[in-house]
Amino acid sequence: MIIRHKRAAMVSAAMLSVAMLLAGCGTGSNGGASASGGAGDNIITISTVEPQKPLVPGNTYEAAGGNVNDMLFSGLIGFKPDGTAVNEVAESITPNADNTKFDIVLKSGWKFTDGTPVTSESFTKAWSYTANAKNGQLCASFFSMIKGYDDLQDTSKLKGDEQLSGLHVTDDTHFSVELNAPNSVFPVILGYSGYYPVPESFYKDPEKFGNNPVGNGPYKFKSWEHGQSIELVKNPDYQGNFKPKNNGLTFKIYTSNSSSYADVQGGNLDVSATIPPSAVKTFQKDSRLNAYSKPSSGIATFTIPSTLEHFTGEEGVLRRQAISMSIDRKMLCDKLLAGTATPVKDFSAPPISGYSDSLKGNENLEYNPDKAKELWKKADEINPWSGKFTIAFSTDGDMKPIYDAVINEIKNTLGIDAATAPMPTGNEFHEAVTDRKIKGAFRAGWQADYPSIENYLTPIFSSGAADGKGSNDGDYKNPEFDALLDQAAQASDVDKANSLYQQAEEILLNDLPQIPLYNQNANAVFGKNVKNVEPNWKGVPTFFEITKA
């Protein structure tokens, strides 16, 4: 029997609010420039790292670029800070009887910041462009449930402008979406940033657009000085649910969490949502700043690619389980992270609907060095171990202490040659992951895109998201797992869907394509003169609410 525990009310509300949506209910230091003035200008400065790619919604799935895009663009629906789903550009989203077709009506009057209207084709063309394999967009797999997706995957037969056959435009404010199979979660998925609209100007030069994006969200783009900062100003024409209380946001780019932390202490930065390891025990007591540490949607993991030598078939499963049992997650959370994280129990996070701490196979996430040695020995009987086990990560994330500890535990428990493989910047690291250039394990993790356990499974582990078509960077493929995802998507209600998603998770807990480490708290520090800094449902500060005293 699948036991469901700790389903958070606030995120369940986001799922339950689909009924309302369908009815049309509205409602100074390293890498950074100096702060953008004082309280008078009410411009909020926020630490970040350099985005991996230009700011194109359909080609962005890492947090730095995603956090900026969420401020520049508005989709059909949005999520309130507590996770409740509300209509944004959509007037209504109406399903047919079996959730295979959705009729969408747009609100009138929405415009992009270049003055052009947001129309049905602003969505349908953008979705088709992203889904079309010829265009090589990282978020392509998010559209795999729409009819015609498979027809857009053979690059030898495509020009790049072919449209998804399941999208039908009636006029500028009415269109419909046909799916390959029933999907009750689809209205919530529409809140994902990959589903944001783009204006016609995008198609003339997508890369140029990404460096000077034109959106329809709470803020509009001002400038991007690569390696230094991204500046946004309040969009006076925005008419959605998330109107800014400040005049703009400046995302200051850092290569060190220690530097951004020091800048908050010194009054040169307003908000930093990353805490250096040296400060995890003291940041909530530091009199020079304000801080919080609260549960969030984040999970930290590392990926072992499915094609890596010694990690395929039965041998690979045994070795993955052995490595997982070699890691003392409680020690990591208590000693290195000072209680700002919690050892994982599954592949999602406690605030998410569908989370469970009682799934079959979660004993593989427990520290058990004796069992780890036994499993490693069984794997050696299949194929003797050779070579070195490595984990790659970027040093600008200050993760070295964590991965030094993980590697030492693996090495000491299993008696193998193991080492970290640090890379200097997050951008270089992400590109190496995307291009499949890392010949070992590598740091991973997830910050939810929309409040459903499905978001921790389909985008990261489904076969359709492998081979560069999504976030399945380890290229894990399991037909049984895929079949359960399909069944869950067709379930008639959230509880039935979650039960099937949990069965799919139990397959992951056996196969361990990623090794889960801990659930991250949402941690942030902010200046003494900064107000209304709180994490939203996914753990990111609610940027549009922040003001200065």
Protein Blocks (a to p, Z undefined) as FASTA:
>chain_A
ZZdehiafklmmmmmmmmmmmnopaehpghiacdebdfknopacddddddfbdcdfklcc
bfklmmmmmmmpccfbdcdfkopacdfkbmbdcddfkopaccddddehiacfkopacdfk
lmmmmmmmmmpmklopaklmmmmmpghklmmmmmklcghlaccfkbccfblmbccdddfb
dcfklmmmmmpmklpccdfklmmommlmmmmccdfbfbdcfbdcehiaccddddfkbcbf
kdcfbfbdcddddfbfklmmmmmmnopafbdcbdcfklmmmmmmmmkbccdddddfbdcd
ddddfklghiacjllmmmmmmmmmmpcfklmmmmmnnopaccdfbfbdfklghiackbgh
ilmmpccfklmmmmmmmmmmmoccedjddddddfklopmmmmmmmmmmmmmmnopacddd
ddfbfklmmmmmmnopagcdddeddddfbdcfklmmmmmmgmklgghiamblnopacfkl
mmmmmmmmmpmbfklmmmmmmmmmmmmmmnomaacfbdcdddddddfkbghiacdfkopa
cfklpccZZ
